[in-house]
Amino acid sequence: MDTRFFVIWMEEITAAVRAGRDHLTRLDAAIGDADHGTNLDRGFAAVAEALAARPPDTPGGVLVLAGSTLIRKVGGASGPLYGTAFREMGKALGDAADVSAADLASALEAGVAGVRRLGGAEEGDKTMVDALAPAARAMARGVGGGGDPEVAFAAAAAAAEEGAKATVPLVARKGRASYLGARSTGHEDPGAASTALIVGALRAVAARRSPRPKSRP
């Protein structure tokens, strides 16, 4: 996967967040500040502008620029958390001009570790980690032993979606939602939901760019 692949991934995320903005905001209205969708929409629009203005030369550069932009442009906890995830992923990829699916799986694990360090959240705390950590595990399993990258990305997206839905019955233990205590149950965590959109965007890009078998005459 080259630099262009990662630029297209950021573009796909931008479109997915824009389409899901109101839904994310409704989720956040139930247990947060009602601004998650709006904030992420603004942040990824800024990422698209930054990439257009200063196109990086490497996949890692794309992710570091995206992360730095999110930290600057997105308020609250979302900017630092998502920004850290992408920056850690970019640093893990280094200066390579082309990366493998296994490289990206390792980078995603580095992103999860960065989010955990910054926010102190673990799975079960009703945060973005509940979607991001299962996605990283699924991707790592999928590419282990040279598995099909497209299948691995699809498994990661499915794991993220399942992880997000699994936050509904949880009691929030981190973030603003934790102030609600037991009243936070019955609502999907908006950070987990947006994480599922981000991993789903990766699946979509991989599916479009994978070579298709030629039809028989």
N, C-alpha and C positions, 0 to 999 in steps of 0.2 A: 504494500500500500504506500503510495507516494504522497507528496504534499497536497496534490490536488484532491485526493480522496478525503483528506482531513478538512480541507476547505469546504468541500461539498457537504461533509458531515455537519459542520457548523451552520451552513446554509439550511440544511434540513432541520436542524434543531430550531433555528430562528423561525422557520415556517411553522413547525409543530407547536412551538410555544405561542406564536401569534394566534394560531387556530384554537389552542386550548386555554388562552388567557382568561376568558370569563369563567370557565370551569374551575381553573386553579384558584381564581379569586373567590369563587363561591365556597370552595373547600376551606380556604383560609378565613373567610368570614365567620365560619362556624367555630373555629378554635384559635384564631390568630388575629392579625391586623387587617385582614381583607385587602392585602396589597401584593400577595405573592405573584399572581399572574401578571399584574401590571409591572411590577419590578423586574421580573424575568424577561418580559417582552422588551422593556426598555434596555435591559442589559445585553440581550442577544442582538438587538438591532444595532447597538454600539459595537458589538463584536464584529458584525458584518461590515460596518463602516471601517473599523480598524484594519480588518483583513484586506479590504479593497484599497485602503490608503497605503498600507505598508505590508505588501504580500511577503510572508516568511518564505525561507528557502527549504525548510524541513518540516516534517510532520510534528516533531517536538516543538518547533518554533510556533506553529499554528496553535497548539494547545497552550503554550505559555502565554502567548499574546491574548488568547481568549480568556484565560484565567485572570491575567492582570487587568484586562478591561472590565470583567465582571466585578472584581474587587473595587475598582474605582467607581463604577456606574450604578451598582445595585446596593440599595440601602439595607439596613437591618442585618440579620445573620446570613441571609441567603448569599449575598455577594461574597463575603469572605469564605463561606463554605464551598460554594460551587467554584469560586475562583481558585481556592486551594486545591480542589480535586483536579481541575484541569492543569494547573501549574505543576503539581506533583506528577501527573501523567506525562506532561511534556518533558520534564526534567528526566524522568525515567527513560524516555525514548532517546534522549541525548541529541546528537548532531547527525544521526543517520538520515540519509536521503530517502531511504525506502525501508519500511518496517514490516515484519511478519505479523500474522494474527497472534502468535505466541508472544511477540514483543508487546503488542497492544494489551493482551491479557495481563501480562506482568505489570504494565503501566497502570491498568485499571486497579489492580490490587494496591499499587502505590498511592493512587488517588483515594481509595477507601481508607488507607492508613492515615493519610493526611487529614481527612475529614474527621476521623476518630480522634486524632491528636488535638485538633483545633476545638472541636465541639464537645469532646468527652462522651459522645454517644456510642452505645452498642446496640446490637439488634434487640428488638423488643422495647426500645425506648420511645417508639413512635416518631421516627425522624426519617430523613432521607437515607440513612444507613440501612434501614429495613428493606429498601429496594436496591441500593447500590452494592451492598455486600453479597447478597445472593446472586446478583448479576455477575459480579467478578468471579465468584466460585463457578458458576455455570460456564462462563467463557473459558476459564482455565481448564475445566474438565473437557470442554468441547474441543479445544485445540491440542490437548495432551495426546501425544503419540501421533501427531500429524493429522488430526481430524479436519474435516471440511470446515473452513472458516465461516462460510455462510450459515451452516448448521449451528456452529458455535455461537454466532451472533444472534441467531434466532432464539437459541436456548437462553442466552443472557437476557434478551428482551422479555421473554416469557417469565423468567425468574423475577425480573424487576417488576413486572405487572402483578405477579402473584404476591410479591413482597409488599407492594403498595396496598393491595386489597386486604392483606393480612393485618394492616395497621388499624383497620376499622374498629375491632373490639378492644384494642389496647388502651391502657391508660398512659397518657403522655408523661414521660419522666424528664424530658429536656425541652428547652425552648419555652416560648410564651404559652403554648398549649398546656405545659405542665402546671401553670397557675390554676387551671380549671379542675385539676384532680380527676375524680371519677367522671365529671361532666365531659371530659374529652373523649370518652368512649362513644362508639356509634358513628364516628366521623373518620374518613380517610385522611391521612396526613398529607397536606399539600406538597411538602418537600419530597415525600416518597412518590407522589403522583407525577411531579415534574421530572424526577429522576427517571421514572419509567418512560416518559416522553423522550428524554435524551438518549436512553439506550435503544428505544424503539427507532429513533432516527438513524442510529448506527446500523441497525438491522435493515432498514429500508435502503440505505445507500449501498450496503454490501450486496443486497439482492439485485439492485439495478446494475451494478458494475461487475458482477460475476459473469464469467463467460458462459454462454448458453450452448448446449450441445447442438450440433448441426442436425437438421432434419434429414432423414433418409430420402433419397430420390424415389 
